[in-house]
Amino acid sequence: MGELQMFFPYILVVNIVGFLFMGLDKRKAKKQEWRLPERTLWGIAILGGAVGSLIGMRIFRHKTRHKAFVVGMPLLIILHLLVLIYIMDMS
């Protein structure tokens, strides 16, 4: 369990970044400014920030019409949970 505790700060930070990036991109969309690429939003989510990204989607009402995000983020969270369970089982 010690190894998993080392990852907690990382997971916390990457989820905060995912949340903030959703808010930032939404603000830029409203102002019709340069936007964050979707691959950046997905990259943060894939690296462990899917929960923060999904919460950001809901709170900022951003990317909620994009089926890839609406379906993909929850699926990514499930995948992350399965990987976590596998890692914990291997320990």
N, CA, C and O atoms as a MOPAC input file, in Angstrom:
PM7 MOZYME 1SCF
protein

 N      0.82400 1    -1.20000 1     0.00000 1
 C      0.00000 1     0.00000 1     0.00000 1
 C      0.86300 1     1.25800 1     0.00000 1
 O      0.39400 1     2.32400 1    -0.39700 1
 N      2.09900 1     1.15300 1     0.43200 1
 C      3.00000 1     2.30100 1     0.45800 1
 C      3.22900 1     2.89600 1    -0.91700 1
 O      3.32900 1     4.11400 1    -1.06700 1
 N      3.31300 1     2.02200 1    -1.93400 1
 C      3.52000 1     2.50700 1    -3.29800 1
 C      2.33300 1     3.34800 1    -3.76400 1
 O      2.50900 1     4.36800 1    -4.43100 1
 N      1.12800 1     2.91300 1    -3.40900 1
 C     -0.06600 1     3.65200 1    -3.81600 1
 C     -0.13900 1     5.00500 1    -3.13400 1
 O     -0.61400 1     5.97100 1    -3.73100 1
 N      0.32600 1     5.09300 1    -1.88900 1
 C      0.32900 1     6.36600 1    -1.18000 1
 C      1.26200 1     7.36600 1    -1.85000 1
 O      1.03600 1     8.57400 1    -1.77400 1
 N      2.29300 1     6.87700 1    -2.49600 1
 C      3.20700 1     7.77500 1    -3.21200 1
 C      2.52400 1     8.40500 1    -4.41300 1
 O      2.88200 1     9.51400 1    -4.81000 1
 N      1.55300 1     7.72800 1    -4.99400 1
 C      0.87800 1     8.24200 1    -6.17600 1
 C     -0.25300 1     9.20900 1    -5.85000 1
 O     -0.73700 1     9.90800 1    -6.74000 1
 N     -0.68400 1     9.26200 1    -4.58800 1
 C     -1.80000 1    10.12500 1    -4.21800 1
 C     -1.55600 1    11.58900 1    -4.57100 1
 O     -2.43200 1    12.20800 1    -5.17400 1
 N     -0.39300 1    12.17900 1    -4.21900 1
 C     -0.17200 1    13.58300 1    -4.59700 1
 C     -0.22300 1    13.79300 1    -6.11700 1
 O     -0.75400 1    14.79700 1    -6.59100 1
 N      0.32400 1    12.85100 1    -6.86600 1
 C      0.28400 1    12.94500 1    -8.32600 1
 C     -1.15800 1    12.92900 1    -8.83000 1
 O     -1.55100 1    13.77600 1    -9.63300 1
 N     -1.93400 1    11.97300 1    -8.36000 1
 C     -3.33000 1    11.84900 1    -8.79400 1
 C     -4.11300 1    13.10200 1    -8.41500 1
 O     -4.92900 1    13.58600 1    -9.20000 1
 N     -3.87200 1    13.62100 1    -7.23500 1
 C     -4.55100 1    14.83800 1    -6.79500 1
 C     -4.21900 1    16.00700 1    -7.72800 1
 O     -5.11900 1    16.71700 1    -8.17800 1
 N     -2.95000 1    16.20300 1    -8.01500 1
 C     -2.52600 1    17.32100 1    -8.86100 1
 C     -3.05600 1    17.16300 1   -10.28200 1
 O     -3.56800 1    18.13000 1   -10.84700 1
 N     -2.95300 1    15.99000 1   -10.87000 1
 C     -3.38400 1    15.80700 1   -12.25600 1
 C     -4.90000 1    15.98300 1   -12.38300 1
 O     -5.38100 1    16.44000 1   -13.41900 1
 N     -5.65000 1    15.62900 1   -11.34800 1
 C     -7.09400 1    15.83800 1   -11.38200 1
 C     -7.44600 1    17.31400 1   -11.21400 1
 O     -8.39500 1    17.79500 1   -11.83500 1
 N     -6.71000 1    18.02500 1   -10.40000 1
 C     -6.91600 1    19.47700 1   -10.27500 1
 C     -6.60800 1    20.15100 1   -11.60300 1
 O     -7.34100 1    21.04100 1   -12.03400 1
 N     -5.52900 1    19.73000 1   -12.25200 1
 C     -5.17900 1    20.28900 1   -13.56300 1
 C     -6.27900 1    19.99400 1   -14.58500 1
 O     -6.66100 1    20.87700 1   -15.35400 1
 N     -6.78700 1    18.76600 1   -14.59900 1
 C     -7.87500 1    18.41500 1   -15.51600 1
 C     -9.09800 1    19.28100 1   -15.28900 1
 O     -9.71300 1    19.75200 1   -16.24500 1
 N     -9.45500 1    19.49500 1   -14.03600 1
 C    -10.58500 1    20.35300 1   -13.68300 1
 C    -10.35000 1    21.78200 1   -14.15900 1
 O    -11.21000 1    22.38000 1   -14.80600 1
 N     -9.17400 1    22.32500 1   -13.83200 1
 C     -8.86300 1    23.70600 1   -14.20600 1
 C     -8.78500 1    23.89400 1   -15.72000 1
 O     -9.21000 1    24.92500 1   -16.24000 1
 N     -8.24300 1    22.90100 1   -16.42700 1
 C     -8.15500 1    23.00200 1   -17.88600 1
 C     -9.53900 1    23.04400 1   -18.52400 1
 O     -9.74300 1    23.75300 1   -19.51000 1
 N    -10.48900 1    22.29800 1   -17.97600 1
 C    -11.86000 1    22.35900 1   -18.50600 1
 C    -12.43800 1    23.75600 1   -18.30600 1
 O    -13.08400 1    24.30100 1   -19.20200 1
 N    -12.20400 1    24.33000 1   -17.13300 1
 C    -12.69200 1    25.68400 1   -16.86900 1
 C    -12.01400 1    26.72200 1   -17.74200 1
 O    -12.66700 1    27.63200 1   -18.25200 1
 N    -10.71100 1    26.59000 1   -17.91400 1
 C     -9.96100 1    27.52100 1   -18.75400 1
 C    -10.42300 1    27.45200 1   -20.20100 1
 O    -10.62000 1    28.48200 1   -20.84400 1
 N    -10.59500 1    26.24100 1   -20.71300 1
 C    -11.02100 1    26.08900 1   -22.09800 1
 C    -12.43300 1    26.62500 1   -22.30500 1
 O    -12.73300 1    27.20200 1   -23.35000 1
 N    -13.28800 1    26.43600 1   -21.32400 1
 C    -14.65100 1    26.96700 1   -21.42200 1
 C    -14.62600 1    28.49200 1   -21.45700 1
 O    -15.33700 1    29.11300 1   -22.24800 1
 N    -13.80300 1    29.09500 1   -20.59200 1
 C    -13.69400 1    30.55800 1   -20.57400 1
 C    -13.17100 1    31.08400 1   -21.90400 1
 O    -13.66600 1    32.08600 1   -22.42200 1
 N    -12.17300 1    30.40700 1   -22.45000 1
 C    -11.62500 1    30.81600 1   -23.74300 1
 C    -12.66100 1    30.65200 1   -24.85000 1
 O    -12.70500 1    31.46200 1   -25.77500 1
 N    -13.49000 1    29.62100 1   -24.76900 1
 C    -14.53400 1    29.40600 1   -25.77100 1
 C    -15.54600 1    30.54800 1   -25.72900 1
 O    -15.97300 1    31.04600 1   -26.77100 1
 N    -15.92200 1    30.95400 1   -24.53600 1
 C    -16.88500 1    32.05200 1   -24.40100 1
 C    -16.34100 1    33.35600 1   -24.96800 1
 O    -17.08500 1    34.14600 1   -25.55100 1
 N    -15.03400 1    33.58000 1   -24.79400 1
 C    -14.39700 1    34.81400 1   -25.26500 1
 C    -13.92300 1    34.70200 1   -26.71800 1
 O    -13.34200 1    35.64000 1   -27.26400 1
 N    -14.17600 1    33.55600 1   -27.33100 1
 C    -13.73800 1    33.26700 1   -28.69600 1
 C    -12.23500 1    33.50000 1   -28.85700 1
 O    -11.78300 1    34.11400 1   -29.82300 1
 N    -11.48200 1    32.99700 1   -27.88800 1
 C    -10.02700 1    33.08500 1   -27.90700 1
 C     -9.43500 1    31.74500 1   -28.32000 1
 O    -10.14900 1    30.76400 1   -28.52800 1
 N     -8.10500 1    31.73100 1   -28.43400 1
 C     -7.37400 1    30.50600 1   -28.72400 1
 C     -7.73000 1    29.47400 1   -27.66100 1
 O     -7.75800 1    29.79200 1   -26.47200 1
 N     -7.99900 1    28.25200 1   -28.07800 1
 C     -8.46600 1    27.18400 1   -27.19000 1
 C     -7.38800 1    26.13700 1   -26.95800 1
 O     -6.43200 1    26.01300 1   -27.72300 1
 N     -7.57500 1    25.39400 1   -25.88300 1
 C     -6.70800 1    24.24800 1   -25.62900 1
 C     -7.08600 1    23.14200 1   -26.60500 1
 O     -8.27200 1    22.88700 1   -26.81500 1
 N     -6.11600 1    22.49200 1   -27.19600 1
 C     -6.45000 1    21.37900 1   -28.08600 1
 C     -7.13600 1    20.24900 1   -27.31300 1
 O     -6.81900 1    19.99500 1   -26.15100 1
 N     -8.07100 1    19.58300 1   -27.97200 1
 C     -8.75200 1    18.45800 1   -27.32100 1
 C     -7.75900 1    17.38000 1   -26.91400 1
 O     -7.95900 1    16.71300 1   -25.89800 1
 N     -6.70500 1    17.19900 1   -27.67700 1
 C     -5.72100 1    16.17500 1   -27.31800 1
 C     -5.04200 1    16.51700 1   -25.99000 1
 O     -4.61200 1    15.61400 1   -25.27200 1
 N     -4.93700 1    17.80100 1   -25.65300 1
 C     -4.39000 1    18.19800 1   -24.35600 1
 C     -5.35200 1    17.81000 1   -23.24400 1
 O     -4.93600 1    17.27500 1   -22.21700 1
 N     -6.63900 1    18.07900 1   -23.44800 1
 C     -7.64500 1    17.70800 1   -22.44900 1
 C     -7.67000 1    16.19400 1   -22.25700 1
 O     -7.75600 1    15.70500 1   -21.13100 1
 N     -7.59400 1    15.46000 1   -23.36200 1
 C     -7.57300 1    13.99400 1   -23.27400 1
 C     -6.27400 1    13.50100 1   -22.63700 1
 O     -6.28100 1    12.54200 1   -21.86400 1
 N     -5.17100 1    14.15200 1   -22.95900 1
 C     -3.88000 1    13.74200 1   -22.40000 1
 C     -3.86600 1    13.81900 1   -20.88600 1
 O     -3.40400 1    12.89800 1   -20.21300 1
 N     -4.37400 1    14.92400 1   -20.35400 1
 C     -4.45600 1    15.07500 1   -18.90000 1
 C     -5.34300 1    13.98000 1   -18.31000 1
 O     -5.00700 1    13.38800 1   -17.28400 1
 N     -6.47400 1    13.71300 1   -18.96100 1
 C     -7.39500 1    12.68200 1   -18.47500 1
 C     -6.73800 1    11.30400 1   -18.50000 1
 O     -6.86100 1    10.54000 1   -17.54300 1
 N     -6.05100 1    10.99000 1   -19.57500 1
 C     -5.40300 1     9.68200 1   -19.71700 1
 C     -4.30500 1     9.50000 1   -18.67500 1
 O     -4.09000 1     8.39400 1   -18.17800 1
 N     -3.61800 1    10.58000 1   -18.34800 1
 C     -2.53100 1    10.50500 1   -17.36900 1
 C     -3.02500 1    10.42400 1   -15.92800 1
 O     -2.22400 1    10.47700 1   -14.99500 1
 N     -4.33900 1    10.29600 1   -15.74100 1
 C     -4.88200 1    10.10600 1   -14.40600 1
 C     -5.86900 1    11.17000 1   -13.97100 1
 O     -6.40600 1    11.09200 1   -12.86600 1
 N     -6.12000 1    12.16000 1   -14.80900 1
 C     -6.99800 1    13.25900 1   -14.42700 1
 C     -8.41500 1    13.15600 1   -14.94600 1
 O     -9.08300 1    14.17700 1   -15.10900 1
 N     -8.88800 1    11.95900 1   -15.20900 1
 C    -10.22800 1    11.79200 1   -15.78600 1
 C    -11.32700 1    12.22600 1   -14.82300 1
 O    -12.32900 1    12.80000 1   -15.24900 1
 N    -11.15600 1    11.96200 1   -13.55000 1
 C    -12.18300 1    12.34500 1   -12.57700 1
 C    -12.29900 1    13.86500 1   -12.50500 1
 O    -13.40400 1    14.40600 1   -12.55500 1
 N    -11.17300 1    14.54800 1   -12.38900 1
 C    -11.18000 1    16.01300 1   -12.35900 1
 C    -11.72600 1    16.60200 1   -13.64200 1
 O    -12.45100 1    17.59600 1   -13.61600 1
 N    -11.38400 1    15.99500 1   -14.75800 1
 C    -11.89100 1    16.46400 1   -16.04500 1
 C    -13.40000 1    16.28800 1   -16.14100 1
 O    -14.10500 1    17.17600 1   -16.62200 1
 N    -13.89100 1    15.15100 1   -15.68700 1
 C    -15.33400 1    14.91000 1   -15.72500 1
 C    -16.08200 1    15.87500 1   -14.80600 1
 O    -17.13700 1    16.39200 1   -15.17100 1
 N    -15.54200 1    16.11400 1   -13.63300 1
 C    -16.16700 1    17.07900 1   -12.72400 1
 C    -16.15500 1    18.47000 1   -13.36000 1
 O    -17.14000 1    19.20400 1   -13.27900 1
 N    -15.03100 1    18.82800 1   -13.99600 1
 C    -14.94600 1    20.10900 1   -14.68900 1
 C    -15.95100 1    20.21000 1   -15.82500 1
 O    -16.55400 1    21.26300 1   -16.03700 1
 N    -16.12900 1    19.12100 1   -16.55200 1
 C    -17.12600 1    19.10600 1   -17.62600 1
 C    -18.50300 1    19.43100 1   -17.06900 1
 O    -19.24100 1    20.22700 1   -17.65000 1
 N    -18.84200 1    18.82700 1   -15.96500 1
 C    -20.17800 1    19.00800 1   -15.38200 1
 C    -20.34200 1    20.41300 1   -14.79600 1
 O    -21.35100 1    21.07600 1   -15.04200 1
 N    -19.36200 1    20.86100 1   -14.03100 1
 C    -19.48100 1    22.16000 1   -13.36700 1
 C    -19.46500 1    23.31100 1   -14.37300 1
 O    -20.26800 1    24.23900 1   -14.27100 1
 N    -18.54800 1    23.25000 1   -15.34700 1
 C    -18.42600 1    24.33200 1   -16.32600 1
 C    -19.32300 1    24.14100 1   -17.54200 1
 O    -19.37400 1    24.99700 1   -18.42500 1
 N    -20.03200 1    23.01400 1   -17.58400 1
 C    -20.87900 1    22.66200 1   -18.73300 1
 C    -20.07900 1    22.78900 1   -20.03300 1
 O    -20.45800 1    23.49600 1   -20.96700 1
 N    -18.97200 1    22.07900 1   -20.04200 1
 C    -18.05600 1    22.15200 1   -21.17100 1
 C    -17.85600 1    20.76500 1   -21.77300 1
 O    -17.67000 1    19.78800 1   -21.04900 1
 N    -17.89500 1    20.68900 1   -23.06700 1
 C    -17.72800 1    19.44400 1   -23.83000 1
 C    -18.87000 1    18.46300 1   -23.56200 1
 O    -18.73000 1    17.26600 1   -23.81500 1
 N    -19.98300 1    18.95500 1   -23.05800 1
 C    -21.09500 1    18.07500 1   -22.72400 1
 C    -21.91400 1    17.67800 1   -23.94500 1
 O    -22.78400 1    16.81200 1   -23.85100 1
 N    -21.64800 1    18.29200 1   -25.07400 1
 C    -22.32200 1    17.90200 1   -26.31500 1
 C    -21.43900 1    17.02300 1   -27.19600 1
 O    -21.86100 1    16.56600 1   -28.25900 1
 N    -20.23000 1    16.79800 1   -26.74600 1
 C    -19.30100 1    15.94800 1   -27.49300 1
 C    -19.40000 1    14.52400 1   -26.95100 1
 O    -18.97700 1    14.23700 1   -25.83100 1
 N    -19.96000 1    13.65400 1   -27.76100 1
 C    -20.18000 1    12.27200 1   -27.32700 1
 C    -18.88200 1    11.60000 1   -26.88200 1
 O    -18.88200 1    10.79900 1   -25.94700 1
 N    -17.78400 1    11.92600 1   -27.54900 1
 C    -16.50500 1    11.32300 1   -27.17800 1
 C    -16.14200 1    11.65400 1   -25.73200 1
 O    -15.60700 1    10.80500 1   -25.02000 1
 N    -16.42400 1    12.86000 1   -25.29900 1
 C    -16.12400 1    13.25500 1   -23.92400 1
 C    -17.16800 1    12.69800 1   -22.94800 1
 O    -16.81500 1    12.19000 1   -21.88300 1
 N    -18.42900 1    12.79200 1   -23.30800 1
 C    -19.51500 1    12.35300 1   -22.42200 1
 C    -19.42400 1    10.85600 1   -22.14400 1
 O    -19.67600 1    10.41600 1   -21.02200 1
 N    -19.07300 1    10.08700 1   -23.14100 1
 C    -18.95000 1     8.63700 1   -22.97900 1
 C    -17.52000 1     8.26000 1   -22.59000 1
 O    -17.31100 1     7.37500 1   -21.76000 1
 N    -16.56000 1     8.92100 1   -23.18000 1
 C    -15.16400 1     8.55500 1   -23.00000 1
 C    -14.61500 1     8.78500 1   -21.60000 1
 O    -13.86400 1     7.95500 1   -21.08800 1
 N    -14.98000 1     9.89900 1   -20.97500 1
 C    -14.44100 1    10.17900 1   -19.63500 1
 C    -14.89100 1     9.13100 1   -18.61000 1
 O    -14.05300 1     8.61100 1   -17.87300 1
 N    -16.18200 1     8.80600 1   -18.54200 1
 C    -16.56500 1     7.74600 1   -17.59600 1
 C    -15.89700 1     6.39600 1   -17.91300 1
 O    -15.50900 1     5.66500 1   -17.00200 1
 N    -15.76800 1     6.07600 1   -19.19200 1
 C    -15.08700 1     4.82300 1   -19.56100 1
 C    -13.62500 1     4.85000 1   -19.13000 1
 O    -13.08300 1     3.84000 1   -18.68200 1
 N    -13.00100 1     5.99600 1   -19.26700 1
 C    -11.60200 1     6.13500 1   -18.86000 1
 C    -11.46900 1     5.97900 1   -17.34200 1
 O    -10.51200 1     5.37400 1   -16.85800 1
 N    -12.41800 1     6.51800 1   -16.60800 1
 C    -12.41200 1     6.35400 1   -15.15000 1
 C    -12.53800 1     4.87200 1   -14.79100 1
 O    -11.82700 1     4.38400 1   -13.91200 1
 N    -13.42300 1     4.16800 1   -15.45600 1
 C    -13.58000 1     2.72900 1   -15.21500 1
 C    -12.28200 1     1.99700 1   -15.53700 1
 O    -11.85200 1     1.13100 1   -14.77500 1
 N    -11.66400 1     2.33700 1   -16.65200 1
 C    -10.39100 1     1.72200 1   -17.01500 1
 C     -9.32700 1     1.98300 1   -15.95400 1
 O     -8.58600 1     1.07600 1   -15.57500 1
 N     -9.25300 1     3.22500 1   -15.47600 1
 C     -8.28400 1     3.54600 1   -14.42400 1
 C     -8.54700 1     2.74100 1   -13.16100 1
 O     -7.61100 1     2.27400 1   -12.51200 1
 N     -9.81800 1     2.57800 1   -12.81100 1
 C    -10.15700 1     1.79000 1   -11.62300 1
 C     -9.76900 1     0.33300 1   -11.79500 1
 O     -9.26200 1    -0.29500 1   -10.86600 1
 N    -10.00900 1    -0.20700 1   -12.98900 1
 C     -9.61800 1    -1.59900 1   -13.25200 1
 C     -8.10700 1    -1.77800 1   -13.15900 1
 O     -7.63400 1    -2.77600 1   -12.61600 1
 N     -7.35600 1    -0.83000 1   -13.67800 1
 C     -5.89100 1    -0.89300 1   -13.59200 1
 C     -5.45800 1    -0.80400 1   -12.13200 1
 O     -4.56200 1    -1.53300 1   -11.70600 1
 N     -6.08700 1     0.08000 1   -11.36800 1
 C     -5.76300 1     0.20900 1    -9.95400 1
 C     -6.04300 1    -1.08300 1    -9.19500 1
 O     -5.23000 1    -1.51800 1    -8.38000 1
 N     -7.18400 1    -1.69000 1    -9.46100 1
 C     -7.52800 1    -2.96600 1    -8.82300 1
 C     -6.50700 1    -4.04100 1    -9.20000 1
 O     -6.08200 1    -4.82200 1    -8.34800 1
 N     -6.11600 1    -4.08100 1   -10.47200 1
 C     -5.11100 1    -5.04700 1   -10.90900 1
 C     -3.78600 1    -4.84000 1   -10.19600 1
 O     -3.15300 1    -5.79700 1    -9.75200 1
 N     -3.37000 1    -3.58300 1   -10.08900 1
 C     -2.09800 1    -3.27800 1    -9.41300 1
 C     -2.16600 1    -3.65800 1    -7.94600 1
 O     -1.21700 1    -4.21700 1    -7.39800 1
 N     -3.29200 1    -3.35300 1    -7.30900 1
 C     -3.43500 1    -3.69200 1    -5.87900 1
 C     -3.45700 1    -5.20300 1    -5.69300 1
 O     -2.94800 1    -5.72400 1    -4.70000 1
 N     -4.05000 1    -5.90300 1    -6.65700 1
 C     -4.11800 1    -7.37000 1    -6.57200 1
 C     -2.74100 1    -7.99900 1    -6.75400 1
 O     -2.45200 1    -9.04900 1    -6.18100 1
 N     -1.90200 1    -7.36200 1    -7.54300 1
 C     -0.56100 1    -7.87500 1    -7.80200 1
 C      0.38700 1    -7.65200 1    -6.61500 1
 O      1.40800 1    -8.32800 1    -6.49400 1
 N      0.04600 1    -6.71600 1    -5.75700 1
 C      0.92400 1    -6.39500 1    -4.61900 1
 C      0.87600 1    -7.46200 1    -3.56000 1
 O      1.55400 1    -7.34900 1    -2.53900 1

